[in-house]
Amino acid sequence: MSGASHHLCLVPGEVDLATLRAIYYGNVSLRLDERTRIAVARSQETVEAIVASGKVVYGINTGFGKLAQTQIPASRLADLQRNLVLSHSVGLGDLLPDNVTRLILASKIISLARGHSGVRIELIDALLALFNAGVMPCIPAKGSVGASGDLAPLAHMSLMLLGEGQVRVNGEMMTAVEGLAKVGLKPFILGPKEGLALLNGTQVSTALALRGLFETENLFAAGLMAGALSLEAIKGSLKPYDARIHLARGQQGQIAVAAAVTALIEGSEILVSHVNCGRVQDPYSIRCVPQVMGACLDNLNHAARILQIEANAASDNPLVFSESGDVISGGNFHAEPVAFAADIIALAIAEVGAISERRMALLLDTGLSGLPPFLVRDGGVNSGFMIAQVTAAALASENKSLAHPGSVDSLPTSANQEDHVSMATYAARRLGDMCFNTAAVVGIEAMAAAQGIEFNRPLQSSALLEQAISTIREQVAFLDEDRLLAPDIETMRQWASRADWPQPLTALLPSMRSISSAE
């Protein structure tokens, strides 16, 4: 990739979340740890030996799926692999964006380089060269059940190696042949098992789930920031954030969230101003932030662990074990771990948005917040944030439907040979829509909370919260009277989607923690 500022070395089996996050956000180039090339070469030699011996082994010299009993003569093995890619390229819908496609390519490179796939090193080097040149395959988003691998989308990824289909370079469409030429390559004639190794695997569902994880981490941080702003706006109590409460329960996410919010508010004049105000209890959306967001954090940590493992996995079939010369057919392509991880992330996204919308509603209720109705002067003539909360409610409600688990669904395919599937690809893909919705909800809350804090002037909040308010004010003005709010809401949606958060928040998040440890 021209102009890349970071050069990352991939050690298959050991790639961490920080590296995957860097790949997702772009401007990196990749290279393989040289030690992996030996394992790849031995794996390919094992496949060649099987072909030479005439031994019948699934995926090397047989048909696929229900046609596994059909033996293919050596003279037609190249046709077999090419036809496999062409026949499986049946996806449709919008093309996956380049940031997701980068993760797909990188994780496929990692998987093949584990040395269990039997492919030539030249094939892996071609994927590396295309990645580094920014040549992205055109992959339709729909068409995978996440079971015998992400077959259709990975077939579309693989088309470019055959010189078929189209690719994108910096958004410009061109033929695959033209894309290959940019890195000095000509279309490949696939060897035994190479087409199957490219198509089998969980790389698409994993990449989509990683996108969901990284975007949810940003929203989680934004949700805690918005929640802290709302707490300050209503002059809520910090007592429910006392570390002793959370240690008495022992849930790690809850303990960490309470500490992070306390750090955000430290030094606030607003907090000191109402220490003896007699307020007994705040509503749950304020008081129970550690409990709710802490549970979300625990789920994100679990999902992150699963997805890091999967991004490093050899997940095609059959797998080659060159030490013994065995080629063993199994089911590592079944994406059930990814489906569960995606469903867990979906729950976290929905809850971050749900509790944010409730705080937003609280801010507008003068009886509970003590702030002007709907956060605007001259109410009646002005509706203030009244309908912005309606938008937040609509989006939070939409996420309830989208949060329905994908992993519990299954439709048999391939004449019942593949009779239980994961639906991981949809489970992971729908996270993008959910993140969009929650980013808007959290952004609306933060905009309203900043408005609420302005009614407490001249008192100042903490340094970290005042910095957040200043950032918001650089983009969104105080609402003196009704104006067109849709552009402000979009601006705040982008504010909630960013990755630049104070250290008390980034220290909580799985991929950001690994970035800090790497540094």
C-alpha positions in Angstrom: 0.0 0.0 0.0 1.6 3.2 -1.1 2.4 5.7 1.6 2.0 3.1 4.4 3.3 4.3 7.7 3.4 1.1 9.6 5.1 -2.2 8.6 3.6 -5.2 10.4 5.2 -8.6 10.6 2.6 -11.4 10.8 3.5 -14.4 13.0 0.7 -16.9 12.2 -0.9 -18.1 15.5 0.4 -15.0 17.4 -1.2 -12.0 15.7 -2.7 -9.8 18.4 -5.7 -7.5 18.5 -3.6 -4.4 18.2 -2.3 -5.6 14.9 -5.7 -6.6 13.7 -7.1 -3.1 14.7 -4.2 -1.5 12.8 -5.1 -3.5 9.7 -8.7 -2.5 10.0 -7.9 1.2 10.3 -5.5 1.0 7.4 -2.2 2.6 6.3 -0.2 -0.5 7.0 1.9 -3.0 5.0 2.3 -6.6 5.9 5.1 -9.2 5.7 5.3 -12.8 6.9 7.6 -14.1 9.5 10.2 -16.0 7.5 10.0 -19.0 9.8 6.5 -19.8 8.5 7.7 -20.4 5.0 9.3 -23.7 5.9 6.0 -25.1 7.3 4.1 -23.9 4.2 6.6 -25.6 1.9 6.4 -28.9 3.8 2.6 -28.8 3.7 2.6 -28.3 0.0 5.1 -31.1 -0.5 2.8 -33.4 1.4 -0.1 -32.6 -1.0 2.2 -33.2 -4.0 3.2 -36.5 -2.7 -0.4 -37.6 -2.3 -1.2 -36.6 -5.9 1.8 -38.5 -7.1 0.9 -41.6 -5.2 -2.7 -41.7 -6.6 -4.1 -42.0 -3.1 -7.7 -40.7 -2.9 -8.0 -37.9 -0.4 -10.9 -35.5 0.1 -10.4 -32.0 -1.3 -7.2 -33.0 -3.2 -8.5 -35.3 -5.9 -12.2 -35.6 -5.1 -15.3 -33.5 -5.6 -16.6 -31.4 -2.7 -19.5 -31.5 -0.3 -22.0 -34.2 -1.3 -19.7 -35.0 -4.3 -16.9 -36.0 -2.1 -17.1 -39.6 -3.3 -16.3 -38.6 -6.9 -12.6 -39.2 -7.7 -11.0 -36.7 -10.1 -8.2 -37.8 -12.4 -4.9 -35.9 -12.1 -5.3 -34.4 -15.5 -8.4 -32.5 -14.4 -7.2 -31.3 -10.9 -6.5 -27.7 -12.2 -10.0 -27.6 -13.7 -11.5 -28.9 -10.4 -9.9 -26.0 -8.4 -10.8 -23.3 -11.0 -14.4 -24.5 -11.3 -14.7 -24.6 -7.5 -13.9 -20.9 -7.3 -16.1 -20.0 -10.2 -19.1 -22.1 -9.1 -19.0 -20.7 -5.5 -18.9 -17.0 -6.6 -22.6 -16.6 -6.0 -22.7 -13.6 -3.6 -24.8 -10.6 -3.9 -25.6 -7.3 -2.3 -23.4 -4.3 -1.5 -19.6 -4.9 -1.6 -17.8 -5.2 1.7 -15.9 -2.0 2.5 -12.1 -1.9 2.1 -11.5 -1.9 5.9 -13.3 -5.2 6.3 -11.7 -6.6 3.1 -8.2 -5.8 4.5 -9.0 -7.9 7.6 -10.3 -10.7 5.3 -7.1 -10.8 3.2 -4.9 -10.5 6.3 -6.6 -13.3 8.2 -6.6 -15.6 5.1 -2.9 -15.0 4.7 -2.4 -15.9 8.4 -4.5 -19.0 8.1 -2.8 -20.3 5.0 0.6 -19.5 6.5 0.0 -21.8 9.5 1.2 -24.5 7.2 -1.8 -26.8 7.3 -3.4 -25.8 4.0 -1.1 -27.4 1.4 -0.8 -24.3 -0.8 2.2 -22.8 -2.5 4.0 -20.0 -0.8 3.7 -18.1 -4.1 -0.1 -17.9 -3.5 0.4 -16.4 -0.1 3.0 -14.0 -1.4 0.5 -12.9 -4.1 -2.1 -12.1 -1.4 0.5 -10.1 0.5 1.6 -8.2 -2.6 -2.1 -7.3 -3.5 -2.8 -6.2 0.1 0.3 -4.0 0.2 -0.6 -2.4 -3.1 -4.1 -1.7 -1.9 -5.7 -4.0 -4.5 -8.9 -5.1 -2.9 -11.1 -7.8 -4.2 -14.8 -7.0 -4.8 -16.7 -9.1 -2.3 -20.5 -9.0 -2.1 -21.8 -8.9 1.5 -24.5 -11.6 1.3 -24.4 -15.3 0.5 -22.7 -17.2 3.4 -24.2 -19.4 6.1 -20.8 -19.5 7.9 -20.5 -23.3 8.0 -18.4 -25.0 5.3 -16.4 -21.8 5.4 -17.5 -18.4 4.1 -17.7 -20.1 0.7 -19.3 -17.5 -1.5 -17.5 -14.4 -0.2 -14.2 -16.1 -0.1 -14.7 -17.3 -3.7 -15.2 -13.7 -4.7 -12.0 -12.9 -2.8 -10.2 -15.6 -4.7 -11.5 -14.7 -8.2 -8.8 -12.0 -8.5 -6.1 -14.6 -8.3 -7.6 -16.3 -11.4 -7.8 -13.0 -13.2 -11.6 -13.1 -13.0 -14.0 -10.4 -11.8 -13.1 -6.9 -10.6 -11.0 -5.3 -7.9 -10.8 -1.8 -6.3 -7.8 0.3 -5.8 -8.4 3.4 -3.8 -12.0 3.2 -4.7 -11.4 2.9 -8.5 -12.8 -0.2 -10.1 -10.7 -2.2 -12.6 -10.5 -5.8 -13.9 -8.7 -8.4 -11.8 -6.1 -8.8 -14.6 -5.3 -5.1 -14.3 -5.1 -5.4 -10.5 -2.7 -8.3 -10.7 -0.6 -6.4 -13.2 -0.1 -3.6 -10.6 2.0 -6.0 -8.6 3.6 -7.8 -11.6 1.4 -10.9 -11.4 -0.5 -12.9 -14.0 -3.5 -15.1 -13.3 -2.8 -18.2 -11.3 -3.5 -21.8 -12.4 -4.5 -23.3 -9.0 -2.8 -26.4 -7.8 -4.3 -29.4 -5.9 -6.3 -28.2 -2.9 -5.5 -24.5 -3.4 -9.0 -23.5 -4.5 -10.5 -25.3 -1.5 -8.0 -23.8 0.9 -8.9 -20.4 -0.3 -12.6 -20.9 -0.1 -12.8 -22.9 3.2 -12.4 -20.8 6.3 -14.1 -18.3 8.6 -12.2 -15.2 7.5 -15.2 -13.2 6.3 -17.4 -13.8 9.4 -14.3 -13.2 11.6 -13.4 -9.9 9.8 -17.0 -8.7 10.1 -17.1 -9.6 13.8 -13.7 -7.9 14.4 -15.2 -4.7 12.8 -18.1 -5.0 15.2 -15.7 -5.4 18.1 -13.5 -2.5 17.2 -16.5 -0.2 16.5 -18.2 -1.3 19.7 -15.1 -0.5 21.7 -15.3 3.1 20.4 -19.0 3.3 21.3 -18.4 1.8 24.7 -15.9 4.5 25.5 -18.3 7.1 24.1 -21.1 5.7 26.1 -19.1 6.0 29.3 -18.1 9.6 28.4 -21.7 10.5 27.7 -22.9 8.9 30.9 -20.4 10.8 32.9 -21.5 14.1 31.2 -25.2 13.2 32.0 -24.3 12.5 35.6 -22.7 15.9 35.9 -25.6 17.6 34.0 -28.2 16.4 36.5 -25.9 16.8 39.5 -26.1 13.1 40.2 -24.4 11.3 43.0 -21.0 9.7 42.6 -21.6 7.5 45.7 -22.8 4.5 43.6 -19.3 4.5 42.0 -17.6 3.9 45.3 -15.0 1.1 44.8 -16.1 -0.7 47.9 -19.6 -1.4 46.4 -18.1 -3.0 43.4 -15.4 -5.0 45.2 -18.2 -6.4 47.4 -19.7 -7.9 44.3 -16.5 -8.9 42.5 -17.5 -8.5 38.8 -14.3 -7.4 37.1 -16.0 -5.2 34.4 -18.1 -3.5 36.9 -15.1 -2.7 39.1 -13.2 -1.3 36.1 -16.1 0.8 34.8 -16.7 2.4 38.2 -13.1 3.3 38.5 -13.0 4.8 35.0 -16.1 7.0 35.5 -14.6 8.2 38.9 -11.4 9.1 37.1 -13.4 11.0 34.4 -15.1 13.2 37.0 -12.2 13.8 39.4 -11.7 17.5 40.1 -15.2 18.6 39.2 -16.6 21.8 40.7 -20.1 20.6 39.9 -19.6 17.4 41.9 -18.4 19.3 44.9 -21.2 21.9 44.7 -24.0 19.4 45.6 -22.3 17.0 48.1 -24.8 17.8 50.8 -27.9 18.3 48.5 -29.8 15.5 50.1 -30.3 13.5 46.9 -30.8 9.9 47.9 -30.9 7.9 44.7 -30.6 8.5 41.0 -32.5 6.5 38.4 -30.8 3.2 37.3 -29.5 4.6 34.0 -27.2 6.9 36.1 -26.8 4.8 39.2 -26.2 1.4 37.6 -23.7 2.4 34.9 -21.0 0.3 36.4 -23.3 -2.8 36.6 -24.7 -2.5 33.1 -21.6 -1.2 31.2 -19.4 -3.5 33.3 -21.4 -6.5 32.1 -21.0 -5.2 28.5 -17.3 -4.9 29.0 -17.0 -8.4 30.3 -18.8 -9.7 27.2 -16.5 -7.6 24.9 -13.4 -9.1 26.6 -14.7 -12.6 26.1 -15.6 -12.0 22.4 -12.2 -10.4 21.8 -10.4 -13.5 23.1 -12.5 -15.7 20.8 -12.0 -13.5 17.7 -8.2 -13.2 18.3 -7.9 -17.0 18.3 -10.1 -17.3 15.2 -8.1 -14.7 13.3 -5.1 -16.9 13.8 -6.8 -20.2 13.1 -6.2 -22.8 10.4 -9.9 -23.1 9.5 -10.0 -24.7 6.1 -10.6 -28.4 5.4 -9.0 -30.9 5.1 -5.9 -30.0 7.1 -2.4 -31.1 6.2 -0.1 -32.4 9.0 3.2 -32.7 7.2 5.1 -34.2 10.2 3.1 -37.4 9.8 2.0 -37.0 6.2 -1.6 -37.1 7.2 -4.4 -35.1 5.6 -7.4 -35.1 7.9 -10.9 -34.0 7.1 -12.7 -32.2 10.0 -14.9 -29.1 10.6 -12.7 -26.1 11.5 -14.6 -24.1 8.9 -17.7 -24.2 11.1 -18.0 -20.6 12.4 -20.0 -21.3 15.6 -17.4 -19.6 17.8 -17.6 -16.5 15.7 -21.4 -16.6 15.6 -21.6 -16.7 19.4 -19.0 -13.9 19.7 -21.0 -11.8 17.3 -24.1 -12.4 19.2 -22.4 -11.4 22.4 -21.1 -8.2 20.8 -24.6 -7.5 19.6 -26.0 -7.7 23.1 -23.3 -5.2 24.3 -24.1 -2.8 21.4 -27.8 -2.9 22.1 -27.3 -2.3 25.9 -24.9 0.6 25.4 -27.5 2.3 23.3 -30.5 1.3 25.5 -29.1 2.8 28.7 -27.8 5.8 26.8 -31.4 6.5 25.5 -32.8 6.3 29.0 -30.3 8.8 30.3 -31.2 11.0 27.4 -34.9 10.8 28.4 -33.9 11.6 32.0 -32.1 14.8 30.9 -35.3 16.1 29.2 -37.5 15.4 32.2 -37.3 18.5 34.3 -38.9 16.7 37.3 -36.0 14.3 37.5 -33.1 16.3 36.1 -33.8 19.7 37.5 -32.9 21.2 34.1 -35.2 23.2 31.8 -37.8 21.1 30.1 -36.3 19.5 26.9 -33.0 21.4 27.7 -34.1 24.7 26.1 -35.1 28.1 27.2 -38.5 29.5 26.2 -40.1 26.1 26.0 -43.3 25.9 24.1 -42.0 28.1 21.3 -39.0 25.9 21.3 -39.1 22.1 21.4 -35.4 21.7 22.2 -34.2 18.1 22.3 -37.7 16.6 22.4 -37.7 14.9 19.0 -34.0 14.1 19.1 -34.9 11.8 21.9 -37.6 10.2 19.7 -34.9 9.5 17.1 -32.7 7.9 19.9 -35.7 5.8 21.0 -36.4 4.6 17.4 -32.8 3.5 17.0 -32.5 1.8 20.4 -35.7 -0.1 19.6 -34.4 -1.1 16.2 -31.4 -2.6 17.9 -33.6 -4.8 20.0 -34.7 -6.6 16.9 -31.2 -6.7 15.4 -29.9 -8.2 18.6 -31.8 -11.4 18.1 -29.1 -14.1 18.0 -28.0 -15.4 14.7 -26.3 -18.4 16.2 -29.6 -20.1 17.0 -30.6 -20.3 13.4 -29.6 -23.1 10.9 -30.7 -24.1 7.4 -29.2 -27.2 5.9 -27.3 -26.9 2.7 -25.5 -29.2 0.1 -28.2 -31.9 0.1 -28.0 -32.2 3.9 -24.3 -32.9 3.9 -23.9 -29.6 5.7 -26.9 -30.1 7.9 -26.1 -27.6 10.7 -24.7 -24.2 10.0 -23.7 -21.2 12.1 -25.1 -18.2 10.4 -22.0 -16.4 11.7 -21.6 -14.2 8.6 -25.0 -12.6 9.1 -24.6 -12.5 12.9 -21.4 -10.5 12.4 -22.5 -8.4 9.4 -25.5 -7.0 11.2 -23.2 -5.5 13.9 -22.4 -2.7 11.4 -26.0 -1.5 11.4 -26.2 -1.8 15.2 -23.1 0.2 15.7 -24.5 3.0 13.4 -27.6 3.1 15.5 -25.9 3.1 18.9 -23.4 5.7 17.8 -26.3 8.1 17.0 -28.0 7.4 20.3 -24.9 8.0 22.3 -24.0 11.1 20.3 -27.5 12.5 20.9 -27.1 11.9 24.6 -23.6 13.5 24.7 -24.9 16.6 22.9 -27.8 16.9 25.3 -25.6 16.3 28.4 -23.2 19.0 27.2 -26.2 21.3 26.9 -27.3 20.4 30.4 -23.9 21.1 31.9 -24.0 24.6 30.3 -27.0 25.4 32.5 -24.8 24.7 35.6 -22.4 27.5 34.6 -20.2 29.1 35.9 -19.4 25.9 37.7 -16.8 23.8 35.8 -16.7 20.0 35.5 -13.5 18.0 35.6 -10.6 18.6 33.2 -11.4 15.5 31.2 -15.1 16.3 30.9 -14.5 20.0 30.0 -12.2 18.8 27.3 -15.0 16.6 25.9 -17.4 19.5 26.1 -14.9 21.7 24.2 -14.6 19.0 21.5 -18.4 18.9 21.2 -18.7 22.6 21.0 -16.1 22.8 18.3 -18.6 20.9 16.1 -22.1 21.6 17.6 -23.2 24.9 19.0 -25.3 25.4 22.2 -29.0 25.2 21.4 -30.4 28.7 22.2 -33.5 28.2 20.1 -34.8 25.5 17.7 -32.8 24.9 14.6 -32.2 22.0 12.1 -30.7 19.3 14.4 -30.2 16.5 11.8 -26.7 17.7 10.8 -25.7 18.0 14.5 -26.9 14.5 15.2 -24.8 13.1 12.3 -21.8 15.1 13.6 -22.3 13.6 17.1 -22.7 10.1 15.6 -19.3 10.5 14.2 -18.0 11.9 17.5 -19.2 8.7 19.2 -17.6 6.5 16.5 -14.1 7.9 16.9 -11.2 6.0 18.6 -9.5 9.0 20.4 -10.6 8.7 24.0 -8.9 9.6 27.4 -6.7 6.9 28.9 -9.1 5.9 31.7 -11.4 4.7 28.9 -9.0 3.2 26.4 -7.4 1.2 29.3 -10.6 -0.8 29.5 -10.8 -1.9 25.9 -9.3 -5.2 24.6 -7.7 -4.1 21.4 -6.7 -0.7 22.8 -5.1 -2.4 25.8 -3.0 -4.6 23.6 -1.9 -1.5 21.7 -0.7 0.0 25.0 1.1 -3.2 26.0 2.7 -3.3 22.5 4.0 0.2 23.0 
